Amino acid sequence: MQSLDVNDPQMPDLQFVLFVSALCTSNLKTINLSDELRQTIFNRCWALLHEGPPPADPAERVLDLRGGTELTLDACVSTIRSLLADAGIAVLRWDHPVSEPTRESTPAAQPLIDRLRQLYPDRPDIVDPPSPRSGQA
C-alpha cells in the first residue's frame, strides 16, 4: 500500500498538487478518499486556475499549473490540505498494482536493457526494496 503524508509530503508544492490531483482523478478503487471528496478537491483547484467549470470528460480532468502563479500554487496546496484536514485525513493511502510500461524504450537504451535481461532473467518479486527504518543500519 502506498501512502503520502499530507502535511509533510517530502516533495515540492508543485509536485504535491499535481500528484494529489492525479490521485483524485484516477480510477483507483482502493484509496482513502471518497469519490465526493476527490471531485471537490479537483474542482476547487480547477476553479483557482480557470474561469469556467471543470470538464466533465475524465480524460480532460487534468490540472495545468503552467499559467498559474506562486500565489495560485499556494492556494491549491492550502485548499487540498484544508479539505483533507476537514475530512480527518492526514495520510493518503492507496493501492495500485504495478503497471506494464506504456512506451517502448529508446533504441539507444535497448542494448543495455537486453544485457540486463540476460543478467537477471527472472522478473523480481518486488519493484522497490523496502526503505530502511530510521535508526537501523
C-alpha positions as CSV (number, residue, x, y, z in Angstrom):
1,M,0.0,0.0,0.0
2,Q,1.3,3.4,-1.0
3,S,1.0,6.5,1.3
4,L,1.6,10.2,1.3
5,D,1.8,12.4,4.4
6,V,-0.4,15.4,3.5
7,N,1.4,17.8,5.8
8,D,5.0,16.6,5.1
9,P,4.9,15.0,1.6
10,Q,8.6,15.2,1.1
11,M,8.1,16.8,-2.3
12,P,7.9,20.3,-3.7
13,D,4.5,22.0,-3.7
14,L,4.0,21.8,-7.4
15,Q,4.6,18.1,-7.4
16,F,2.3,17.7,-4.4
17,V,-0.6,19.5,-6.1
18,L,-0.1,17.6,-9.4
19,F,0.2,14.2,-7.5
20,V,-2.9,14.7,-5.4
21,S,-4.9,15.9,-8.3
22,A,-3.8,12.8,-10.3
23,L,-4.9,10.6,-7.4
24,C,-8.2,12.5,-7.3
25,T,-8.9,11.9,-11.0
26,S,-7.6,8.4,-11.1
27,N,-9.8,5.3,-11.3
28,L,-8.2,3.9,-8.1
29,K,-10.6,1.6,-6.3
30,T,-8.5,1.4,-3.1
31,I,-7.9,4.9,-1.8
32,N,-9.0,6.5,1.5
33,L,-10.8,9.4,-0.3
34,S,-14.4,9.3,-1.1
35,D,-15.5,10.0,-4.7
36,E,-17.2,13.1,-3.5
37,L,-14.0,14.4,-1.8
38,R,-11.9,13.6,-4.8
39,Q,-14.3,15.6,-7.0
40,T,-14.3,18.5,-4.6
41,I,-10.5,18.7,-4.3
42,F,-10.1,18.7,-8.1
43,N,-13.0,21.1,-8.8
44,R,-11.8,23.7,-6.2
45,C,-8.2,23.6,-7.6
46,W,-9.6,23.9,-11.1
47,A,-11.6,27.0,-10.0
48,L,-8.4,28.6,-8.8
49,L,-6.9,28.3,-12.3
50,H,-9.9,28.7,-14.7
51,E,-13.0,30.8,-15.0
52,G,-15.2,28.1,-16.5
53,P,-16.5,24.9,-14.9
54,P,-14.3,21.8,-14.7
55,P,-14.5,19.4,-17.7
56,A,-17.0,16.6,-17.5
57,D,-14.8,14.3,-19.7
58,P,-12.5,12.3,-17.3
59,A,-9.7,12.5,-19.9
60,E,-9.7,16.3,-19.8
61,R,-9.7,16.5,-16.0
62,V,-6.0,17.5,-15.7
63,L,-4.6,20.5,-13.8
64,D,-2.3,22.6,-15.9
65,L,-0.5,24.9,-13.5
66,R,1.8,26.5,-16.1
67,G,-0.5,29.5,-16.4
68,G,-0.7,30.0,-12.6
69,T,1.4,32.0,-10.2
70,E,3.2,31.1,-7.0
71,L,0.1,32.5,-5.2
72,T,-2.2,30.1,-7.2
73,L,0.1,27.2,-6.3
74,D,0.0,28.2,-2.6
75,A,-3.9,28.4,-2.8
76,C,-4.1,24.9,-4.3
77,V,-1.8,23.5,-1.6
78,S,-3.9,25.2,1.1
79,T,-7.2,24.0,-0.5
80,I,-6.0,20.4,-0.6
81,R,-4.7,20.4,2.9
82,S,-7.8,22.1,4.3
83,L,-10.3,19.8,2.6
84,L,-8.3,16.7,3.7
85,A,-8.0,18.1,7.3
86,D,-11.7,18.8,7.4
87,A,-12.3,15.1,6.4
88,G,-9.8,13.9,9.1
89,I,-7.3,12.6,6.6
90,A,-3.6,13.3,7.4
91,V,-2.2,10.5,5.3
92,L,-3.4,9.5,1.8
93,R,-3.3,5.7,1.3
94,W,-3.9,3.8,-1.9
95,D,-3.1,0.6,-3.5
96,H,-2.1,0.3,-7.1
97,P,-0.6,-2.7,-8.8
98,V,2.5,-2.2,-10.8
99,S,1.6,-1.4,-14.4
100,E,3.3,-2.5,-17.6
101,P,5.3,0.2,-19.3
102,T,3.2,2.3,-21.7
103,R,6.2,3.1,-24.0
104,E,9.0,1.2,-25.5
105,S,12.5,2.2,-24.6
106,T,14.5,4.3,-26.9
107,P,16.6,2.4,-29.5
108,A,19.8,3.6,-27.8
109,A,18.8,2.1,-24.5
110,Q,17.7,-1.3,-25.9
111,P,21.1,-3.0,-25.9
112,L,21.6,-2.2,-22.2
113,I,18.1,-3.5,-21.4
114,D,18.8,-6.7,-23.3
115,R,22.1,-7.2,-21.4
116,L,20.3,-6.6,-18.1
117,R,17.7,-9.2,-19.0
118,Q,20.4,-11.7,-19.7
119,L,22.0,-11.0,-16.2
120,Y,18.6,-11.0,-14.4
121,P,16.2,-13.2,-16.5
122,D,13.7,-13.7,-13.7
123,R,11.2,-11.0,-13.0
124,P,11.8,-9.6,-9.5
125,D,9.1,-10.2,-6.8
126,I,9.2,-6.6,-5.7
127,V,9.6,-3.3,-7.6
128,D,11.4,-1.3,-4.9
129,P,13.2,-2.7,-1.9
130,P,11.8,-1.7,1.5
131,S,13.2,1.5,2.8
132,P,15.4,1.1,5.9
133,R,13.8,2.2,9.2
134,S,15.3,5.1,11.0
135,G,18.0,4.0,13.5
136,Q,18.8,0.8,11.6
137,A,21.9,0.3,9.5
